[in-house]
Amino acid sequence: MDSQRRPNLPPGRKMRVVLLAQPKLSVKVGRRNAGVVRMDRMSKEPRQNPDPDGPSNSAATSGDESAADAADVPNDSPQLSVIIPIFNEAENLEPLCREIHEALEPRRIDFELVFADDGSTDATPTVLADLARRYPRVRVVTLQRNSGQTAALSAAIDAARGRVLVPMDGDGQNDPADIPRLLDKLNEGFDVVSGWRRDRKDPLLSRRVPSSIANRLIARISGLPLHDFGCTIKAYRRDVLAAVRLYGEMHRFVPIYARWHGARVTEIEVNHRPRTRGRSKYGIGRTFRVVLDLVVIRFLDRYSQRPMHLFGGFGLWSLFFAFLGFSAATFFKIVALVARSRFGPDRSAWPSFYENFGKDFVETPLPVLVALFGVTGILSILMGLLAEMVMRTYFESQGKPTYAVKPLHKGRN
């Protein structure tokens, strides 16, 4: 500090310097907003987007904004959040939004409607911006690019503030009139209520048959006896989804994740309507990806906390087969050496036993199989060790417990 600017202090007194931190950037989306509400860095007053029809406005929040909003749930949070991931559904948004309001408002349910736009390329952003201005309950999350239904659903869950979450499709095939029935079933003591499209209005060969096969396979492998894992409309208590993280295309397996954390899961039949507007985004190729997702589900269910049992077990079996192959090759070689020493090199003079079992290493594929199984076994065990280190790092670095407990009951004292 310059001596000319240093203040005159009495003898024995010290100067105290107080550093004032800059105000942090806080972003919140208002509950009854009609557009994008932003917070300036140096001001506490919110400012509205000056150009509501511009490209920057679709009543959207970024991923960080949604996470911050979801992490800080206000005390006056709505009872229900209806979350809808959408992609190029401009024609269905207005009728769907109107039907949801007509189904919930007569029952005086305090709800919000959260749309997650998965990078739509049609008029969806414009329609959503218009809905956000006209309906105070509507909130919109816009992903910067098309990331898939699971990512859009995760973004909507992070942005939602309700104590109960009800996801549904944006194509109009799920009936909003089923939402009160889902809530009534949830109030019977369940944590997850899944919809069952028993009378499904979809093509038979391309949608219904593959879906039926996949649902039976999922139910058998997961142990959760649901009929329709692919039905989007469900009801969740918010605390059930607190520990659930979705990746890839795992949105259909959310009830399984919830069951792992001790949730009570049930299902009810729901109305399924034919698509009347727009084009379906689903194809038969999704059915094959379900099989790969099932492998992940099975691994996470049985071996996520003990991966060495899987990789190490496979490695030990591989080494066992390598040992059998080595023993057989050695036996054939010894028989051939004994035959040559006793009967000479001419195989035609060997007895039938020695002729059938006397083999050199190069006469059988056993040495190659021994090498293959041996290397596979060693690599599998090493992979199991790496998986154990990753698993322990995952739990210990975040302080995650390896168990889930129910509410603790304590005495008065």
Protein Blocks (a to p, Z undefined) as FASTA:
>chain_A
ZZklpccddehiacdddddddddddddddfkbcbdcdddfkbcbdcddfblmbmkbgoia
cfklmmmmmmmccfkbcfbdcddddehilkmmmmmmmmmmmmmmmnopacddddddehia
blmlmmmmmmmmmmmkbccdddfbdebjklmmmmmmmmpmbfbdcdddfkomacfklmmm
mmmmmmnopabdcdddfbacbdfklmmmmmmmmmmmmmmmnopacfblmlmbdcddfklm
mmpccehjlmmmmmmmmmmnopacddddddddddfedjdfbdfklmmmmmmmmmmmmmmm
mmmmmmmlmmmmmmmmmmmmmmmmmmmmmmmmmmmmmmmmmnojalklpcfklmmmmccf
klpcklmmmmmmmmmmmmmmmmmmmmmmmmmmmmmmnopafbdcddddddfZZ
